Amino acid sequence: MKFKILVGTLLFTLLVTYASEAQRRKTPFEQYSTVSFGLGTSSYLGELAPYRTPVRSVFRMMRWNVNAGYTRNFTPHLAARLGFTWARLAGDDEYYNRGAGGNPFPGFYVRNLHFRNDIKEFSLVGIYKLRGDGRSPNRRVAFSPYLFAGIAVLAHNPKAKTPQAPGYDNNWVALQPLGTEGQGQPGYAKPYSLVTYSIPFGMGFTWRVNNQWNVGIEGGIRISGSDHLDDVGGLFPDPAVLKNDLARAMSNRTNEPIAARTGRDRTDIVRQIVYPNEPSIDPFATSPLSGWGQGDFRGGGRSDNYLLTNITVSYVLPSKIKCPPIR
């Protein structure tokens, strides 16, 4: 974690240092600023979207993001951007791993976890333009590819639907207060934070429309500092230590016959996975299922990451405000 922060901070420090030095030398470049607004997609990678199938994980539960930014162009090649992004991330064991035949992740299907998380990201990134601008905003290049890297702070709050079963309303509930892996109970970790950092990096392209407007396309990955953007990051806890029945229901969902998010019946597929040679047995007769109980792996192992792509429109702010003459 500290290494990731160090790398991101170092990259941005080098950018600012270079830009400051260029300004000190009084280069003829006329610095300028832009404001931008954009829409795009978001994709989650983690325990509920396997890294081993990256194409399927990126596209199967792609969601949305909206963003805004302020960019200061220091030199023909270097700029810095302060940005805000609101993005939805989602993942679902039932959706990714449905089907016993040829299923590469049958254990994930039995686990039956899902989530959604609306994250709010504040980022500061350095931008290197591969094709430099002219010496003034009006002399921007027509097409400008660029690379970016930096650091971000994000707020998040993973949620999941309650079971489709008597006593529950099948509504979305916040997971962190429930301590689904025993967080906050004696002998378990403290509750995970709903504020963390990420390291954004990627590339983009901008096209000059006229003297005031640009359009652009950008894509990048965020390496987060949390393994709980999906609420999944450890072992199944002792159900007796959890706060209440709702926490127990949301912690271990292997015995739900109906998938809470999609409404699909899971009985036949779970039977094929857990009891492949017993076609008539009720797979949910034993709770919890063997291999998905206290002390077994619920998730964990690496941080949760996400991908963002955007189409943006940016406006070049006037570099000087000219007052009308006084008559």
N, C-alpha and C positions, 0 to 999 in steps of 0.2 A: 504494500500500500504506500509506504513512504517513498519507494522507488518511483512509483507512478507519479506521485505529486512532484517529486524532484525533477523528473523529466519534463513534465508539462510546464513547471515554473521556469526551468532553465531555457526552454524554447522561447517562451514569451519574453524573458529577460534579455536574451540575445537580440530579439526583434526590437525591443524598445531601445536597447543600447545602440544598435545600428542606426535606428531612425534618429535618435538624439544626436549622434555624431554627424549624420548627414545634414541635419538642421544647423548644427554648429558651424559647419563649413559653408553655410549660406549657399546651398545649391540653388540653381535657378528654378527649381520645381515649385510651383504654386500649390501648397497643400490645400486639400478640400475634404469635405465630409459628405456622406450620403446617409439617408434613412431608408430602410427597406421593410417590406412586409411580404410574407409568403405563406404558402400552403404546401403540404406534402404528406408523406407516408412515414410510418414508424413500424419497426419490427423488433421483437424481443428475442434474445438468445440466452438460454439458461436451462435450469433443470426441466422445465416444461416445454422447451423447444430445443431438441438435442443439437449439439454442435456437430455431431457425426453426420447429420443430414442438413447441411447449411442452406441449400436451395429451398427445400421444403419448409424449413423453419423460418426462413425470411418471408416467404410468400403466403404460407397457408393461413396465418392469422394477422396479416398486415392491417394496421390501423392508421390513424390520422395524426397530423400535427399542424399547428399554426405557429407562426413566429414573427418576430419583429427585431430590428437591429439598427444600431448606429455605428457607422464605420468612418474612421479617420484615416485618410491616405497621406502618409508622411513623405514618401519618396515615390518615384515612378514604379518601384517594385514592391514596396513594403507598406502595409496597412495594419490596423488593429480594429477589432469589432467587439462591441458590447451588445449582447443579444439576450433575448428572452424567447423560450420555446415552451409551448404547452402541448404535450403529446400523450396519447393513450397507448399503453402496452397491454398485451394480452397473451395468454397461453392456456392450453387445455390438454390434459393427458388423453381424454376421450377422443378429441378431435384429431390429434396427431398420430395416435397409435391404434385406431380402430381396426379390427380384423385380425384374427389369430393366424391365418394362413400367410406366411411370408412376413409377418410383423416383426421388425427388428427390435422393438421395445415392448414386449408383452408385459413385463413387470410394470412399466409406466401406465399401461392401460388399467391394470388392476389397481394401481395406486389411486387413480381417479381424482386427481387434484386439478384445479383451474384457478385463474385469477384474472383481474384487470387492474390497471394502475394508471391513474392520470397524474403524470409527473409535470412539475414546473421547474424548468431549468434556466438558470442565469449563468451565462458564459462570457468569458473574455478570451478571445483567440487572436493569434497573430496570423497574418495573411501574407504569402509571398506570391506576387503576380509573375508568371513566367514570361509574359510579354509586358514590358514597361510602358506606362503612359507617356504622353508628351509632357511638356513643361507646364501645362495648364489644364483645368478640367475640360475645357472645350476641345482639347487635343488628345482625349482619351482614345486608346486603340479600339478598333471596331469589335474585336474579339479577344477576350482575355481569359485564358485558363489560369487557375491559381491553386495553391496548396494552403491548408490551414491546420493549426494545432494550438492547443491552449489548455485551459482548465475551467471547470464549471461547478456550481453548487446546485443541487436539485432537492426539491421537496417531493415526497411521494407518500402514497397511502394505499397499499394493496387491499383489494376486496375480492370476495367470492360470493356466489349464491348459496343460500341455505338449501338443505335437501328438499326434494320433492317427496315429502312424507308427512304424515299426520303430526301436528305440533309445530310445523315450520311453514313459513310463508313463501319460500323460494325467492326471497329478495336479496339484494346485494348488501353485505355487511362488511365492515372494516375488520381486518384480521389481526393487526398488530395488538390491539387491546385485549384480544382473546388469549394471547400467548400460546399459539397452537403447538409449539414445540417445548412447552413448559417454561418459557421465558418468564422471569420474575418470581418463580417458585423456588423454594429451598433446594439446593443442589443443581439448579439449572442456570443458564446464562441470563444476564439481565435483558430486558426488552431491547430489541434492535431500534436504532434511531430512524426516524422518518425524514431526517435530513442527512444527505451524504454528498460526496463529490463524484465527478466523472472527468475523464480525460478525453476531450473531443479531438478528432483529427480526420482529415479527408481531403477532398478536392472539389472544385466547381468550375463553372464557366460563366462569363457574363458577356452580353452583347449590348453594344451601344445603340440605342434607338434614335436619340438626338442629343442635343447639348445638355438636357436636363434629366433624361430617363435612361435606365438600363433594365434589361431583363436577364435573369440568370437561372441556372440549374446547379444544385449542390447536393452532394451526398457524403455522408461520413458516419463513422462508428464512434460510439461513446463507451469507453471502458469504465464501468462504475466501481465505486469503492464499497459496494454492498452486495451481499449474497442473498438479500431478502427483498428485492424489488418484486418477487413473486411470492414472498412469505415462506419459501421453502429453502432450508439451509442446514438441516441437521438430522437428528434421529427422531423416531416416533417416541414420545414421552410416555411415562406411566399415566394412563388416563385418570387415575385417582387423584393426581396432584393438580389437574386442570381446574379452572375457576368454576365452571358450570357445565350444564348439559350442552349448551351451544358450542362452547370451546371444544368439548369432546367430539361433537358431531363434525366440526370443521377441521379437526386435527387429523382424524383417520377416517377416510371416506371410502375405504375398500369394500364395505358391505352395503353400499347403496345400489339397489337394483336399477334405478333410473339415474342417468347422468343429469346432474342438476342444471347445467347450463344449456344443454342441447335437448333434453327430454327424451333421449334414446334409451331403450331397454338394453341393459348390459349383461343380462343373465347368461345367454348362450355363449358369448365370447369369453366371459370370465370362467365359465365352466370348461371351455376348451383349453384355456390356459392353465388353470389350477388343477382340474381333474380331467385330463385328456382321455382317459380310459374308462370314465364313468359317465355315460351320456345322460343318465336320468337323475343324477344327484343334484340337490339344491346347493349351489356354490356358496350361498350366503348363510348356510345353516350354522357355521362356526364363526364366531366373532372374537377377536379379529382373525382374518385369514392368516394361515401360517406363512411367515416370512414378511409380514407387514404389521408387526406388533411392536411392543415396547422394546427399544434398543436397536431395532432394524433401521436401515437407512431410509429416511424420508426424502433427503436431497443433500445438497452441499457438494463442496469440492472446488468450486471456482466462483468468481464474481459473476453477477448478472450484467449483461451488456445489451445495448440496443443500437439500431441503425436508424438514421433519419435521412430522408431525401426531401428536397424542397424545390419548388418553382417560386422565384422571388421577383418582385418589381422594386426598383430602387430609384430614389430621386436625389439629384445632386443639389445640395444646399448652396445658395449663393455665397461666395467667399467674402463678399463685401456688401454691406447694406448702404446704398446711396440715398442720402436725404434729399428731398426736393428743395430747390432753391427758395429762399425767402424773398418775396417780392414786396 
